[in-house]
């Protein structure tokens, strides 16, 4: 059975997106070793999961990119959860509509080998957290305070630390397992 991994960038004060929606804060603490860790995480996935908004951004970018994330993002199958999308132009993309928890349960049971790597958007990540089906959280904490914005954890969540990796630029990757 495949596990569901949520990978998110988080500010020091717990936000995954600033109020203005900008993304430049994610560069804070960037370094070659953090990039290698992220590329490895993305490359080892059996499938990439995302909502429609994240799909729109990624599908407009990755097919024309040649950087270190391009190959795994373009070649590994993608599953987009959406009630409104009817077609996908990005290769290796499947659209799934309907109940998120049922679809995730089915993918974990019958999906591809390797873990299912969920990419947020905040709204999609919150929906996944609410299902209780996430097995592992890979959170990269960036050395920046946003002050306000969007969070993905609406309530208490007990998790078990697995590993912590401090990167040379100041970002820190925390990996947690969900508690049953």
N, C-alpha and C positions, 0 to 999 in steps of 0.2 A: 504494500500500500504506500502510495506517495505521501510525503509530508507537505504541508503548506507553510511556506516561509514568507513573511512580510518584511521587505527591506525598505527602510525609510530614512531620510535625512531629517534630523531633529535639531532645533536650536537648543542652547544651554538652558533656556527657560521653558522647554517642552513644546514649542510650536513646530508644526511641519510645513507651514506656509504663513508668510506675513499677511497682514490685513490688506495690503495693496496687491497681493498676488505675485509679486516679483520673485525671481529665482536666483538673483545674484548672490544672496547670502550663503548659498551652498558652496561657493568657492572658498569661504573662510575655513582655514585649516587644511586646505588641499595640499597634497604632496604625492610624490611618486609611489610611496608605499601604500597610501590610502587608495590611489588609483588601481594598483595591482590587486588589492583586496577586493575592491568593487568589481573589477573585471572578472576575477575568479568566481565571485558569487554569481554574477550574471551568466558566465560561460558554463557553469556546472548545472544550470537549471534544465529540467526536462521540458518545461513550458513556462512561458511568461504570461501572467494574468494581469489584466488591467480593466478599468472602466472606459467608457466611451470618450471622456474628455482627455484622459492620458493617451489613449489610442490615437486620437486626432493629432496631438502634438508629436508623438513618436513616429507615427506613419508619415508625417510630413518631413521628418528629419533623417531618420536612420537609413532609409534606402539610398540616399545620396551621400552618406558619410563614409569615410574610410578610416576613422579613428579606431582605438582599441575595443570599443564597445560595438562597433558596426557589425562585425561577423556574427557574434552570438545573438545580437538583437535581430538581425535579418534572417538567420538560418534556423534558429530554434523556434518551434511552433509557438504561436501567440493565441490566447483565448481572451476575447473581449466580451465583457458582460454588459449588455445594453438592451433596453426595451425599445429603443428607437432606431438603432443602426440596422440596416437591411443588407448591406454589402460592405466588403472590405477589399481595398486595393493592394494592401501590403501583403506580400507573399507569406504563406504559412500561417494565415490568420483565420480563426473560426469565431463566429459570433454566437453567443449563448444568451438567450432570453429566458425569463421565468424566475423562479425562486432561487436566490443566490445560494442559500445553504444546501438545497438539494443538488444544484449543479456542482458545487464544490465537493460534496460528499461523493458524487458520481465520478468526478475527475480524480479524486484521491484514490478511489477504488479501481477504476478502469483506465485511467489516463496514462500518459507516457512514463517511461522510466525516469528516475531522478526526481528531485523535488519540484514542486510548483512554486515559482517565484512571483509573488504579487508585488506590483509596482503601484504606488499611490500617486495619485490624487487623494487628498484628505477625505473626501466624501466616500470614495470607494474603500479606502483603508478603514474608515469608521464602520462601514457596512460589514467588512470582513471581521473586524474585531467583535462586532455584535453577534456574529454567527457562532462564536466560540470554537471555530474549527481551525484557527491558526495554531500550528505546532511550534513554530519558532519565530522569534522577532529578531531581526538584524537591524539595529538602530545605530546609525552613524551620528554622533553628537558633534556638532560643529561649534567652534569657539566664537559664538556670536549670540547676542541677546536681542531678540526681536521685539519684546515688550508687549506684543499682542499678535493675534492671528488665529490660525486654525489648529486645533488639536485632534488627535485621533483616538484618545482614550477618554470616553465620557464618564467613566466610573472606575472604581478601584479594580485592579487586575493583579492577581498574585502570579508571579512568574519566578522562574528559577534561573539564576545566572549560570551560563555555560562558559563564556570566555569574554575577555576584554583585551582589545588591542589598541594601544596608543600609537598614533602615527606621528611622524616627524614634524608635520605642519601644525599639529595641535588638535586635530580631530581625533575622536576616540570611537571605535566600533565596540558596541556591547551586543552580545548574542545571549538571548534568553529563551528558555523553553517554557511553553505554557504549562501550567499545572492543571491536572485533570479536575 
